[in-house]
Amino acid sequence: MKRFAFLFLIVTLFIGCSDRDDDLEGANIRIKNESSLTFDTVQVGSEETVHENIGPDGYSGYLEYETAYSYAYINIEVGGENYVFQPIDFVGETPLENGFYTYGLSISEEGDVILNFVVD
């Protein structure tokens, strides 16, 4: 009987466990602020996807994107100033697979956005 109960417990645990990337329908992207400034807003791609209030060395929550790439249009607002990363095109680029990714962002002294792409 103990063997049956142990086997039942093991089977239940395996069936009940799931990985965080099971059943994803897109690329989940978060922002890591790699600068010394607080990002008021960070727009990645469309206006619907905005990450807000990310302090220095802080992370935003993940937002799901239907289609995403290892780089994207990015608009960072800091104290009323806008800093933009503008890709020319995505020709020849492969969309990201469903999963979790981080865009590490910083702003150079010249005001350029620097993107560090990480697979989580």
JODA-V177839 format. One record per pair of residues at least 6 apart in sequence whose C-alpha atoms are under 8 Angstrom apart, sorted by sequence separation. I is the first residue (numbers start at 0). GAP is how many residues later the second one is. D is the distance in Angstrom with one decimal. If there is no record, write none. Layout:
BEGIN
I/GAP/D, I/GAP/D
END
This chain:
BEGIN
32/6/7.3, 42/6/6.1, 43/6/6.6, 53/6/6.1, 75/6/5.6, 76/6/6.5, 106/6/4.7, 107/6/7.0, 42/7/4.5, 52/7/7.9, 74/7/6.5, 75/7/5.1, 105/7/5.9, 106/7/5.9, 41/8/5.6, 42/8/6.4, 51/8/7.2, 74/8/5.7, 75/8/6.3, 104/8/6.8, 105/8/5.2, 40/9/6.5, 41/9/5.0, 50/9/6.3, 74/9/4.6, 104/9/5.7, 105/9/6.9, 40/10/5.6, 41/10/6.3, 50/10/7.6, 73/10/5.6, 74/10/6.5, 104/10/4.9, 40/11/4.4, 72/11/7.4, 73/11/5.0, 103/11/5.7, 104/11/6.3, 39/12/5.6, 40/12/6.1, 72/12/5.6, 73/12/6.7, 102/12/6.3, 103/12/4.6, 38/13/7.1, 39/13/4.6, 40/13/7.7, 71/13/7.6, 72/13/4.9, 102/13/5.8, 103/13/6.1, 38/14/5.6, 39/14/6.7, 48/14/7.1, 71/14/7.2, 72/14/6.0, 102/14/4.9, 103/14/7.4, 37/15/6.8, 38/15/5.1, 71/15/6.3, 101/15/6.0, 102/15/6.4, 37/16/5.7, 38/16/6.3, 70/16/7.6, 100/16/7.5, 101/16/5.1, 37/17/4.4, 38/17/8.0, 100/17/5.8, 101/17/6.4, 36/18/6.8, 37/18/5.7, 100/18/4.7, 101/18/6.7, 35/19/8.0, 36/19/5.7, 99/19/6.5, 100/19/5.1, 30/20/7.4, 35/20/5.0, 99/20/5.3, 29/21/7.9, 32/21/6.4, 34/21/5.7, 35/21/7.6, 98/21/8.0, 31/22/7.7, 32/22/6.6, 33/22/6.4, 34/22/6.9, 30/23/8.0, 32/23/5.4, 33/23/5.3, 32/24/5.1, 33/24/7.8, 68/24/7.4, 82/24/7.7, 31/25/6.6, 32/25/5.5, 68/25/6.9, 69/25/7.8, 31/26/5.8, 32/26/6.4, 68/26/4.9, 69/26/6.9, 31/27/4.5, 44/27/6.1, 67/27/5.6, 68/27/5.3, 84/27/7.3, 30/28/5.5, 31/28/6.6, 43/28/6.5, 44/28/5.1, 66/28/6.3, 67/28/5.7, 82/28/6.6, 83/28/7.3, 84/28/5.5, 29/29/6.9, 30/29/5.2, 43/29/5.8, 44/29/6.4, 66/29/7.2, 82/29/6.8, 83/29/6.3, 84/29/7.8, 29/30/5.5, 30/30/7.5, 42/30/7.9, 43/30/4.8, 82/30/6.4, 29/31/5.6, 30/31/7.8, 42/31/5.5, 43/31/6.8, 29/32/4.4, 41/32/6.8, 42/32/5.1, 28/33/5.1, 29/33/6.4, 41/33/5.7, 42/33/6.5, 27/34/5.6, 28/34/5.5, 40/34/8.0, 41/34/4.5, 27/35/5.3, 28/35/6.4, 40/35/5.9, 41/35/6.4, 27/36/4.3, 28/36/7.3, 39/36/7.5, 40/36/5.2, 26/37/5.6, 27/37/6.1, 38/37/6.6, 39/37/5.5, 40/37/7.3, 25/38/5.9, 26/38/5.2, 38/38/6.1, 39/38/5.4, 61/38/7.9, 25/39/5.4, 26/39/6.5, 38/39/5.2, 39/39/7.0, 25/40/4.7, 26/40/6.8, 37/40/6.6, 24/41/7.0, 25/41/6.6, 26/41/6.3, 36/41/7.4, 70/44/7.5, 70/46/7.3, 69/47/6.2, 26/69/6.4, 26/70/6.4, 27/70/7.4, 31/70/6.6, 33/70/6.1, 34/70/7.1, 25/71/7.2, 26/71/4.6, 27/71/5.9, 28/71/6.0, 29/71/6.5, 30/71/5.7, 31/71/6.1, 32/71/6.1, 33/71/5.4, 34/71/4.7, 25/72/4.7, 26/72/5.1, 27/72/4.8, 28/72/4.9, 29/72/5.0, 30/72/5.0, 31/72/4.6, 32/72/5.4, 33/72/5.0, 34/72/6.4, 24/73/6.3, 25/73/6.9, 26/73/6.2, 27/73/6.1, 28/73/5.5, 29/73/6.3, 30/73/6.0, 31/73/6.1, 32/73/6.4, 23/74/6.0, 26/74/7.3, 28/74/7.1, 30/74/7.1, 23/75/7.0, 20/77/7.6, 20/78/5.9, 20/79/7.6
END
